[in-house]
């Protein structure tokens, strides 16, 4: 088989995966109802809690209009159990969950693969993650890529923070409030910055 044949077969396989209908389910967690969607390759998307069940389903329908609600079994049920465990404070490792990133461009795939190496309870800066990605990656480009992340929690974009000691952005519902909550659940700390992810102490309150 020639290189040209291999490329054609790879492209055809990608088109086939993209045309496959995904299944989805919602499930209760310690932070509210989340959702995942999957196909035969792996996880297609994940959603953090919205303000209502109707809004969550609306988000699913917008991203995956052909997706069908389904009862998760076997591997998918195990993925959901691991996500649920992580969100109640266990150090669950989600790196074994396969993701279908065939719809993503090459740079985003590199960023998400690097982000998945960050363990629960650990954080890195956008610049640090850019260094892990390598090549032409910059902190700004990495941040923009994470803002497009379709797999929150499984691709732990909440574990990447600003070099200034601030949380940085977070595109999921709730913004930085949700990011702070996730990092608090994981008891995460950035070396050299005490209590970065705790709720700020109001002015005039006694220090801890």
N, C-alpha and C positions, 0 to 999 in steps of 0.2 A: 504494500500500500504506500502510495506517495504522500509527501507532506500535504499536497493540495487535497488529496482524498481525505486525509485525517481532519483537515480544517473543515471540509464540507460536512463530514459526519458529526464533528463537534458542534458546528452551527445548527445542523438539523436537530441534534439532541437537545440543544438549548431552546430552540423554537418549540419543540414538543413539550418540554417541561413548562414553558411559559404559557402554553395553551391548555394545560391540564387544570381542571377546576380544583380549587383548594377547599379543604374542610376547615371548620373553625369550631371552637367552643369557648364559653366563658366559665370562669371558676372563681370561687371565693378565696381571698387571701387575707392576711392580717392587715393589709392596707386598703382593702376593698376588692371589688370584682375586677379581675384581669381577663385577658383573652389571648389565645394563640391560634394561628392558622398553620396548616401543614399540607404537604403533598407527599408523594412517594419518595421524594428525595430527602426531605427534612422540614425544618421549620421555615415557613414563608414569611411570617410576621408575628409580632407580639404587641400587646397593648397594655398600658398601665390604666388604673382606674380613671373613669370619667366622673362627671358630676351626677350622672344617672345611668341606669341600664340602657335606656333608649339612646342616649348620646353615645355610649360605647358601641352599641350595635350600628349606629349611624356611621361611626368611624370605620368599622369593619367593612360595611357595605360600600363606603366611599373608596377605600383602598382596594378591596377585592370584591367587586360587584357580582362575580359569579360564584362566590364561596357559599358552601352549604353547611348549615349547622350539623354537627355529628357528635356522637358519643366517643370520647377518646378511649382507645384500647392499647394494651401492651406498651410499646415504646413511648407513644404519645402520653399515655397515662403516667408513665415514669418521669417524663419531662416535666409534666405539670406538678407532680409530687415534689420534684427537686426545686422548682421555682417557688412553690408554696413554702417549703422548708426554709429556703433562703430568706423569704420575706417575713418569716416569724423569728428570725435571728440565728438560724443554724448556718454553719459554714458549709453550705452545700456547693458543690463544684458543678457548674453548668457547662463546662467546656466539652463534655461528651455529647451534648445535644447537637445533632447535625443541623446546619442551616443551608437552605437553598439560596445561594447568593448569585444565581445565574442572571438575574435581572440587573445586577449592580455593575458599575464600571470597575475597572481594575484597581483604581486608587482606593475606592471605598472598601473593596474586598481586603486590601492590604491593611487599611486602618482598622477594620473590624477584627481581622485576625490578630493584630497586635493588641488590641484592647482586650481580647478574650484571654490573654496571658496574665492579666491583672487579677490576683486572687481576692476573694472577699476579705474586707478589713484592710486592704491596701489601696492607696491612691497614687497616681502619678500626675505630673503636670502635662499640659498640652505639648510643651516643648519636649518633655521626656518621651512622650508617646511618638512625636514626630521623629525623634532620633531612632526609636525602635522600628518605625516604618521604613526609614531610610530613603535613599534616592532624593527626589525633589520635594519631599514632604516638609511643610512648615507648620508651626503651631497654629497659624490662622487656617490653613487648608485642612488640618486635622479637625479643628473645631467645627468647621463648616460641614465636614463629612459626618461627624458625630451628630450634628443637628439633623441629618437625613436618616439616621439609624432606624431601620424598620424592626429591629429586634431588641428593644430596651430590656434590660435585666440580663438577657442571654448574651448580648453584646453589651457589657456593663459600662455604658457611656457616662454613668453617674460617678464612676471612679476616676475620672479625669478632671482636674481642677486647674485654676489659674495659678501662674507663677507668683502672683502678688500675695497669695495666701487666701484669696477669695474663692468662693465656690466655682465661679465661672457660670456660663449659661447652661440651660437645660430646656430642651424643646418639648418634653413630654408634659401632659396636663399637670398643672400645679407649679410648673417652672422650678425655680431654685428651692421653694419650700418642699417640693417632693424630693428633690435631689438631696437636701439636707436630711430629710426623714430616712431615705434609703441608706445613707452613709451612717446615720445614727444607729439604725437597726444592725448594721454590720460592724459597729464600733470601730469605724475607720479613722485613721489618723495619718496626717502628712508629717513626716519627720521634721521636727523643729518648730511646729506650729501647734501650740496647745489648744485643745477645745475648738478646733476649726469648725467642726460640724455640729456643735451643740447650738441650741437656740441662743441668740444674743441676749446678754443681760441688760435689762432696761436701765437707762441712765438714772443714777441716784440709788440703785439697788446695791446692797452690800456685796462685795466680791466674795467668790467662793473659795 
